[in-house]
């Protein structure tokens, strides 16, 4: 039986990640989860090369991470608070 968490994570894969100001920063590649609590810590993204925010996030890591605390909506796209990413 597939766990519910795995199914949800699989459904999120490839979703576009945008800021609340409409800038597309990339697509969801993977999810970083705290092993003890099971809580999502960050979304790892395949960056949009045209995005200034994605380029800035890449300065810190080769695979940019969007902190989960910056995410405030998940539907057809994932929306993050731009002020928490700069």
PEQUITA-V580280 format. One record per residue. RES is the residue in one letter. PHI is phi in whole degrees, -180 to 180 (none if undefined). PSI is psi in whole degrees, -180 to 180 (NA if undefined). Layout:
res:RES phi:PHI psi:PSI
res:RES phi:PHI psi:PSI
This chain:
res:X phi:none psi:132
res:X phi:-78 psi:134
res:X phi:-71 psi:150
res:X phi:-62 psi:-39
res:X phi:-61 psi:-42
res:X phi:-65 psi:-42
res:X phi:-62 psi:-45
res:X phi:-63 psi:-46
res:X phi:-61 psi:-40
res:X phi:-65 psi:-37
res:X phi:-68 psi:-28
res:X phi:-79 psi:-25
res:X phi:-53 psi:130
res:X phi:87 psi:-6
res:X phi:-65 psi:146
res:X phi:-71 psi:141
res:X phi:-110 psi:122
res:X phi:-127 psi:162
res:X phi:-89 psi:167
res:X phi:-66 psi:-10
res:X phi:-100 psi:4
res:X phi:94 psi:2
res:X phi:-80 psi:126
res:X phi:-81 psi:119
res:X phi:-99 psi:-14
res:X phi:157 psi:-165
res:X phi:-122 psi:144
res:X phi:-64 psi:127
res:X phi:-107 psi:-41
res:X phi:-158 psi:170
res:X phi:-125 psi:131
res:X phi:-96 psi:120
res:X phi:-121 psi:137
res:X phi:-70 psi:121
res:X phi:-65 psi:-32
res:X phi:-76 psi:-49
res:X phi:-90 psi:-23
res:X phi:80 psi:5
res:X phi:-85 psi:145
res:X phi:-72 psi:131
res:X phi:-101 psi:-39
res:X phi:-160 psi:159
res:X phi:-105 psi:128
res:X phi:-91 psi:136
res:X phi:-124 psi:153
res:X phi:-88 psi:111
res:X phi:-71 psi:148
res:X phi:-82 psi:117
res:X phi:-64 psi:-18
res:X phi:-86 psi:-6
res:X phi:-91 psi:122
res:X phi:-64 psi:-39
res:X phi:-65 psi:-43
res:X phi:-62 psi:-41
res:X phi:-63 psi:-40
res:X phi:-65 psi:-42
res:X phi:-64 psi:-32
res:X phi:-71 psi:-21
res:X phi:-63 psi:-29
res:X phi:-90 psi:-31
res:X phi:-146 psi:150
res:X phi:-69 psi:-30
res:X phi:-112 psi:104
res:X phi:-60 psi:141
res:X phi:-117 psi:135
res:X phi:-106 psi:116
res:X phi:-58 psi:136
res:X phi:-62 psi:-31
res:X phi:-65 psi:-17
res:X phi:-86 psi:-12
res:X phi:-85 psi:128
res:X phi:-125 psi:0
res:X phi:-154 psi:139
res:X phi:-135 psi:117
res:X phi:-148 psi:-118
res:X phi:-68 psi:-26
res:X phi:-131 psi:166
res:X phi:-106 psi:128
res:X phi:-112 psi:128
res:X phi:-119 psi:149
res:X phi:-73 psi:113
res:X phi:-59 psi:-35
res:X phi:-64 psi:-21
res:X phi:-90 psi:-3
res:X phi:-108 psi:-11
res:X phi:-103 psi:NA
